[in-house]
Amino acid sequence: MFSVRVADARAFRDILSAISTLVDEGTFYITEEGIRLRAMDPSRVAMVDFAMNKSAFDEYVSSGELKMCIDIGELLKLLRRAGRESVELFLDEETGQLKVTIRGKYTRTFSMPTLEASEEEVPTPRITFNVKATLTTDGLHQALEDVSLVSEHVRIEAEGDRIVMNAKGELMGVNIELDKGSDALISLEVKEPSRATFSLSYLSEIVKAAASTSDVVTMEFSTDMPIRLDFKQQYDGKLIYYLAPRIEVE
Amino acid sequence: MYIPWTLKYKPKTLSEVIGNRAAIEKILGWIREWNRGIPKRRALFLHGPPGVGKTVTIEALANDLDMELIESNASDYRTADAVRRIAGRASEYSTLFGKRRLILFDELDGITGSADRGGVRIITEVARKTRCPLVLIANNAYDPRFSTLRRHCLMVEFKKPSKTEIVRHLKRICIHEGIEAEESALRFIAERSGGDVRSAVNDLQALAQGKRRLTYEDVSWLAGRDRKEAIFNVLRMIFYAKDAETSRRAVNMADVDPDMLFEWIYENLPHQIKDPKELAATMDALSKADIYRKRVRTTQDWSLISYFLDLMTAGVTVSWSRRARGWTPFKFPDRIRTLSSGKGERAILSAIGMKIRRRCHISSVRAIKEVIPYLKVIFQNNPEMARGLARWLDLDDSMVRYLSEKD
């Protein structure tokens, strides 16, 4: 038995949209406490770790534990029709159909099939981070937009009270400095100067999508290790991304 | 639950791979080069006949060295974008869990069509630029399509393992399954496989599963199986399979194409299945298969092909009780025979149809269906009127002869 209601479809839609930057089909674990999803993109370079607890929903009913795999893109299509109206999800376990009811000026109920759940349990990467920075999501988003004008990769470095992003394209280059205490960089702890290069197509897609769900992001990384982006959510839950660095060749 | 033995006894580490020691050493040497930086040849092209262990070797290698394996196969090559999105990205970035990554492009032979030529190009690009080890697998690496790709790869050939090696493998399986097998029976299976370990293991499972003993007599009836006999076995498998899965697998064992296999099934159903209700049910499955076959042909949406194959095999199997009543031999499809013997007739019919089309402003197909039957009556009964018609339609002598002949 699984049935939930959110009074305003928008927030829920933004979260799903952020997850869909990495995965097309998502297997959600549903328990009495809430729903969660942890999945890697097909190339296994990036991972999303998402949870939304019971209290984040306006109504939440679930008995026991179950897995539900859905085509997130399809569900998003339905939710886009919902505007800021109320949405109810109901899983019919017998037929395997997910019923999506949108209540606004009129009531419509869509049904969509659930898919075969993935058996893979994705663990959390265990990494010792030497840099921990808190940024405004918008600040990070703007900086990445700047970099994407010149290159497909960005090198992120932290030393002292400063984070430096730089990139070199075929013709142009860019250097961005974020100082501690500035509008973009709220706080910064550097245990050891660190640097790593990441794919901009992933980073900016993730940050762009997550920006609509969150104002503040905690970014952690170490030299040539995966980066962790924890987007602070207004609801009771989490939205965290991991992204593997580019393999450096000398 | 049904588990194919090819899966159950798949080598999990390199030491379990049958034969090809020299090739495996070459692969290991290439992987070791990666420890010291990026080698001159970033990609390795593993090629050889089917069923000799190319894919399992790479999977065992990843397992032995605790590497993260990213696998792509033919269905992923359809667009350059998909290749770039999955393997292209994986080749450039490191892993999330600190393991090293190994990328595998399997079934490269499966690339076909014009959109896929882009596929080979993008694969070549990934092979040139990859920052982690990349393995390509194909049966025929010397296909002209791969000429550029080959230049960037370290070529490694997998050969057919010897008969003795295959026998040893079959013996191990028999011990595990608690089957007492005569050496001569296993030698016979190994011999017939022609070096294809996968097919040898499949044959062994088909012949020995559930038995305590496997004797030479159990297997020798397969002797000298030619193409025709092979299709008989496939048909027997489809008609009398224990479950849908076995039946479905028969398609891969058939050495005729699926269209031809359809004709074989269609021809033999009424002879094998005597109960009218069961016959109707199986024919129903077959007709649904035919619908999908047509849709594949008209829409070119090949993802539908599996429905065609499933309905034609498993669909038939599960639609009846599968109790044989006496032994009925399988027959060659009559439809194929009549189609080829009717070739001449069809040619002359359509020629007459074209003549009628010109005069009567109807399609030649409609002319054949609606006009020719009447012409035949006229030509066979009223020579005078026939002469006039022949002149008006401009029919030649052979056409007149055809129309005048009594059926």
Boltz contact constraints between the chains, C-beta under 6 A:
constraints:
  - contact:
      token1: [A, 42]
      token2: [B, 86]
      max_distance: 6.0
  - contact:
      token1: [A, 43]
      token2: [B, 86]
      max_distance: 6.0
  - contact:
      token1: [A, 43]
      token2: [B, 89]
      max_distance: 6.0
  - contact:
      token1: [A, 43]
      token2: [B, 90]
      max_distance: 6.0
  - contact:
      token1: [A, 45]
      token2: [B, 89]
      max_distance: 6.0
  - contact:
      token1: [A, 45]
      token2: [B, 93]
      max_distance: 6.0
  - contact:
      token1: [A, 47]
      token2: [B, 96]
      max_distance: 6.0
  - contact:
      token1: [A, 125]
      token2: [B, 96]
      max_distance: 6.0
  - contact:
      token1: [A, 125]
      token2: [B, 97]
      max_distance: 6.0
  - contact:
      token1: [A, 226]
      token2: [B, 96]
      max_distance: 6.0
  - contact:
      token1: [A, 242]
      token2: [B, 96]
      max_distance: 6.0
  - contact:
      token1: [A, 244]
      token2: [B, 93]
      max_distance: 6.0
  - contact:
      token1: [A, 244]
      token2: [B, 94]
      max_distance: 6.0
  - contact:
      token1: [A, 244]
      token2: [B, 95]
      max_distance: 6.0
  - contact:
      token1: [A, 244]
      token2: [B, 96]
      max_distance: 6.0
  - contact:
      token1: [A, 245]
      token2: [B, 94]
      max_distance: 6.0
  - contact:
      token1: [A, 246]
      token2: [B, 93]
      max_distance: 6.0
  - contact:
      token1: [A, 247]
      token2: [B, 94]
      max_distance: 6.0
  - contact:
      token1: [A, 247]
      token2: [B, 131]
      max_distance: 6.0
  - contact:
      token1: [A, 249]
      token2: [B, 38]
      max_distance: 6.0
